[in-house]
């Protein structure tokens, strides 16, 4: 990490290991080790109802990696604002981008104390580039932009990444407003990458997620493909548009992609 912008105090002291946490459960499904028994229990309970959640989690990460590769290698993007990054795993945003362009600059944003602690310890930049961490909530777009502006130059094209974070905003109108506010601060030639769990594709997924939301954990709201698509209003969608994440420019060396209940897209600001 270089020059992280974070709230004062010890993040470790605020970590509650007695209740499951969505970031740690997601880490567990991705095969990571940064979780606790309570998270594994919750993750196993979810997969007992819907085993496909592991495929969704890992396909979501693959979609993000392909987005970043396209942006860095084909479009020359050198700045990334990754909001709701979650716990570090393999091939994080800065690692993918800086393998292609070592001078890439990345700002991660999250407000989970465990994520903050791991980010400070693990998210190291190349000497040519920079990484920084902003301790903020996605509901605070102006605060995010102000803090991220200490590392990123918002007169240059920047990729805004919102991976599986907008579902945590219950009000759809508010979620759209936040996306609009963040993109308004970025110049022409910037990009928006979004992927989220989708409703109307897999009833078993919807049943499992609705049950999880009633468990007392922080809820995550599935949205229709049409709702996810409207987050890109006013932008130029990159082919193939908003699709199930396995179908977005799939790696030809992987098994044949299928439609799963996780949709996303990438779009350019004209």
C-alpha positions as CSV (number, residue, x, y, z in Angstrom):
1,X,0.0,0.0,0.0
2,X,1.1,3.6,-0.7
3,X,-0.5,6.5,1.2
4,X,-3.8,4.7,2.2
5,X,-6.6,7.0,3.2
6,X,-8.3,5.4,6.2
7,X,-10.3,6.2,9.2
8,X,-8.3,6.4,12.5
9,X,-8.2,3.6,15.0
10,X,-7.4,0.0,15.0
11,X,-9.3,-2.0,12.4
12,X,-8.5,-5.3,14.1
13,X,-10.3,-4.2,17.3
14,X,-13.5,-3.7,15.4
15,X,-13.6,-7.1,13.7
16,X,-16.6,-9.2,15.1
17,X,-15.8,-12.9,14.7
18,X,-19.0,-14.0,16.4
19,X,-21.3,-13.3,13.4
20,X,-20.8,-14.2,9.7
21,X,-19.8,-11.4,7.3
22,X,-20.5,-11.3,3.6
23,X,-16.9,-10.4,2.6
24,X,-15.5,-13.3,4.6
25,X,-18.1,-15.7,3.3
26,X,-17.3,-14.6,-0.3
27,X,-13.7,-15.2,0.4
28,X,-14.5,-18.7,1.6
29,X,-16.4,-19.4,-1.6
30,X,-13.5,-18.2,-3.6
31,X,-11.2,-20.6,-1.8
32,X,-9.5,-18.0,0.4
33,X,-8.4,-18.5,4.0
34,X,-9.3,-15.1,5.4
35,X,-12.5,-16.2,7.2
36,X,-13.6,-17.7,10.5
37,X,-15.6,-20.8,11.4
38,X,-18.8,-18.8,11.7
39,X,-18.3,-17.7,8.1
40,X,-17.6,-21.2,6.9
41,X,-20.8,-22.4,8.6
42,X,-22.9,-19.7,7.0
43,X,-21.2,-20.4,3.6
44,X,-21.9,-24.1,3.9
45,X,-25.5,-23.5,4.9
46,X,-26.0,-21.4,1.8
47,X,-24.3,-23.9,-0.5
48,X,-26.5,-26.7,1.0
49,X,-29.5,-24.8,-0.5
50,X,-27.7,-23.5,-3.6
51,X,-24.4,-25.1,-4.5
52,X,-24.1,-22.9,-7.5
53,X,-23.1,-19.9,-5.4
54,X,-19.5,-21.1,-5.6
55,X,-19.6,-20.9,-9.4
56,X,-21.2,-17.5,-9.2
57,X,-18.5,-16.2,-6.9
58,X,-15.6,-17.5,-9.0
59,X,-17.2,-16.5,-12.3
60,X,-17.6,-13.0,-10.9
61,X,-13.9,-12.8,-10.2
62,X,-13.1,-14.1,-13.7
63,X,-15.3,-11.5,-15.3
64,X,-13.5,-8.7,-13.3
65,X,-10.1,-10.0,-14.4
66,X,-11.1,-10.1,-18.0
67,X,-12.5,-6.6,-17.8
68,X,-9.3,-5.2,-16.3
69,X,-7.2,-7.1,-18.9
70,X,-9.3,-5.6,-21.7
71,X,-9.0,-2.1,-20.2
72,X,-5.3,-2.1,-19.5
73,X,-4.1,-4.1,-22.6
74,X,-6.6,-2.9,-25.3
75,X,-7.8,0.5,-24.1
76,X,-4.7,1.9,-22.4
77,X,-6.5,2.6,-19.1
78,X,-4.0,3.3,-16.3
79,X,-6.3,4.3,-13.4
80,X,-8.8,2.1,-11.5
81,X,-11.2,3.0,-8.8
82,X,-12.4,-0.3,-7.2
83,X,-15.3,0.2,-4.8
84,X,-16.4,-2.6,-2.5
85,X,-13.2,-4.6,-3.3
86,X,-13.7,-7.2,-0.6
87,X,-10.9,-9.3,0.9
88,X,-7.7,-9.7,-1.2
89,X,-7.4,-13.0,-3.0
90,X,-5.4,-14.0,-6.1
91,X,-5.3,-11.6,-9.1
92,X,-6.6,-8.5,-7.4
93,X,-7.3,-5.4,-9.6
94,X,-3.8,-3.9,-9.2
95,X,-2.1,-7.2,-9.8
96,X,-3.9,-7.8,-13.1
97,X,-3.5,-4.2,-14.3
98,X,0.2,-3.8,-13.2
99,X,1.2,-7.0,-14.9
100,X,0.2,-5.4,-18.1
101,X,1.1,-1.8,-17.3
102,X,3.4,-1.4,-14.2
103,X,2.6,2.3,-14.0
104,X,-1.1,1.7,-13.3
105,X,-2.6,3.5,-10.3
106,X,-5.4,1.7,-8.3
107,X,-7.6,2.9,-5.4
108,X,-9.5,0.4,-3.4
109,X,-12.6,1.4,-1.4
110,X,-14.2,-0.6,1.4
111,X,-15.5,0.0,4.9
112,X,-14.9,-3.4,6.4
113,X,-12.2,-3.4,9.2
114,X,-10.9,-6.9,8.2
115,X,-10.6,-5.8,4.6
116,X,-8.8,-2.7,5.7
117,X,-6.3,-4.7,7.8
118,X,-5.6,-7.1,5.0
119,X,-5.4,-4.4,2.3
120,X,-2.8,-2.5,4.3
121,X,-0.7,-5.7,4.7
122,X,-1.1,-7.2,1.2
123,X,-1.9,-4.7,-1.5
124,X,1.6,-3.6,-2.6
125,X,2.1,-1.6,-5.7
126,X,4.9,-1.8,-8.3
127,X,7.5,0.9,-7.9
128,X,6.2,2.6,-11.1
129,X,2.5,2.7,-10.1
130,X,0.5,3.2,-6.9
131,X,-2.1,1.6,-4.8
132,X,-4.1,3.2,-2.1
133,X,-7.0,2.3,0.2
134,X,-10.0,4.4,1.1
135,X,-12.0,3.5,4.2
136,X,-15.4,4.6,3.1
137,X,-19.0,3.4,2.3
138,X,-20.3,3.2,-1.2
139,X,-23.1,5.5,0.1
140,X,-20.6,8.3,0.4
141,X,-19.6,9.0,-3.3
142,X,-18.3,12.5,-2.6
143,X,-16.1,11.4,0.2
144,X,-14.8,8.5,-2.0
145,X,-14.0,10.9,-4.9
146,X,-12.2,13.4,-2.6
147,X,-10.0,10.7,-1.0
148,X,-9.4,8.8,-4.3
149,X,-8.3,12.1,-5.9
150,X,-5.2,12.1,-3.8
151,X,-3.9,9.1,-5.8
152,X,-5.8,9.3,-9.1
153,X,-5.9,12.2,-11.6
154,X,-9.6,12.6,-12.5
155,X,-8.6,14.6,-15.6
156,X,-7.4,11.3,-17.1
157,X,-9.6,8.3,-18.1
158,X,-10.4,6.1,-15.1
159,X,-12.2,2.7,-14.8
160,X,-14.8,2.6,-12.1
161,X,-15.4,-0.9,-10.8
162,X,-18.5,-1.8,-8.9
163,X,-18.4,-5.6,-8.5
164,X,-21.1,-7.2,-6.4
165,X,-21.5,-4.0,-4.3
166,X,-24.7,-2.3,-5.7
167,X,-26.8,-5.2,-4.5
168,X,-26.1,-4.0,-0.9
169,X,-28.0,-0.8,-1.7
170,X,-31.6,-1.6,-1.1
171,X,-33.1,1.3,-2.9
172,X,-32.7,1.0,-6.6
173,X,-33.0,4.7,-7.3
174,X,-30.3,5.5,-4.7
175,X,-28.0,2.9,-6.3
176,X,-28.5,4.6,-9.8
177,X,-27.9,8.0,-8.3
178,X,-24.6,6.9,-6.8
179,X,-23.4,5.4,-10.1
180,X,-24.4,8.6,-11.8
181,X,-22.6,10.8,-9.3
182,X,-19.4,8.8,-9.5
183,X,-19.3,8.7,-13.3
184,X,-20.0,12.4,-13.5
185,X,-16.7,13.0,-11.8
186,X,-14.8,11.0,-14.5
187,X,-13.8,12.4,-17.9
188,X,-14.7,11.2,-21.3
189,X,-12.9,7.9,-22.2
190,X,-13.5,6.5,-18.7
191,X,-15.2,3.2,-18.2
192,X,-17.8,1.7,-15.8
193,X,-17.6,-2.0,-14.9
194,X,-20.6,-3.5,-13.0
195,X,-21.6,-7.1,-12.1
196,X,-24.2,-8.2,-9.7
197,X,-26.4,-11.2,-8.8
198,X,-29.5,-11.3,-11.1
199,X,-33.1,-12.1,-10.4
200,X,-35.3,-13.9,-12.9
201,X,-32.6,-16.5,-14.0
202,X,-32.4,-19.2,-11.2
203,X,-35.2,-19.7,-8.7
204,X,-32.9,-21.8,-6.4
205,X,-30.5,-18.9,-6.2
206,X,-33.3,-16.5,-5.4
207,X,-34.6,-18.8,-2.6
208,X,-31.2,-19.1,-1.1
209,X,-30.5,-15.4,-1.2
210,X,-33.9,-14.4,0.2
211,X,-33.3,-16.8,3.0
212,X,-29.9,-15.4,3.7
213,X,-31.3,-11.9,3.8
214,X,-33.8,-12.9,6.5
215,X,-31.0,-14.4,8.6
216,X,-29.9,-11.1,10.1
217,X,-26.8,-10.8,7.9
218,X,-26.3,-7.7,5.8
219,X,-28.8,-8.2,2.9
220,X,-27.9,-8.4,-0.7
221,X,-30.6,-7.5,-3.2
222,X,-30.8,-9.4,-6.5
223,X,-31.9,-7.2,-9.4
224,X,-33.3,-8.0,-12.9
225,X,-31.1,-7.9,-15.9
226,X,-33.0,-4.9,-17.1
227,X,-32.3,-3.1,-13.8
228,X,-28.6,-3.9,-14.0
229,X,-28.5,-2.7,-17.6
230,X,-30.0,0.7,-16.8
231,X,-26.9,1.4,-14.6
232,X,-25.1,2.0,-17.9
233,X,-27.6,4.5,-19.3
234,X,-25.8,7.3,-21.2
235,X,-22.7,5.2,-21.7
236,X,-21.4,3.1,-24.7
237,X,-21.6,-0.6,-23.8
238,X,-18.6,-2.7,-24.9
239,X,-19.6,-5.8,-26.9
240,X,-21.3,-8.1,-26.0
241,X,-23.2,-5.7,-23.7
242,X,-24.8,-6.8,-20.4
243,X,-24.7,-10.6,-20.2
244,X,-24.2,-13.4,-17.8
245,X,-20.7,-13.0,-16.6
246,X,-19.4,-16.3,-18.0
247,X,-20.5,-15.1,-21.5
248,X,-18.5,-11.8,-21.4
249,X,-15.5,-12.3,-23.7
250,X,-14.9,-15.8,-22.2
251,X,-11.4,-17.3,-22.1
252,X,-11.3,-19.9,-24.9
253,X,-9.1,-22.2,-22.7
254,X,-11.9,-22.5,-20.1
255,X,-14.9,-24.9,-20.3
256,X,-17.8,-23.8,-22.4
257,X,-19.5,-20.8,-20.7
258,X,-23.1,-21.1,-19.5
259,X,-25.7,-18.6,-18.3
260,X,-25.7,-18.1,-14.6
261,X,-27.5,-15.7,-12.3
262,X,-24.8,-13.1,-12.3
263,X,-24.8,-10.4,-15.0
264,X,-22.5,-7.6,-15.8
265,X,-21.1,-5.3,-18.4
266,X,-18.5,-2.7,-19.3
267,X,-19.2,0.6,-20.8
268,X,-17.3,3.7,-22.0
269,X,-18.2,7.3,-21.1
270,X,-18.4,9.2,-24.4
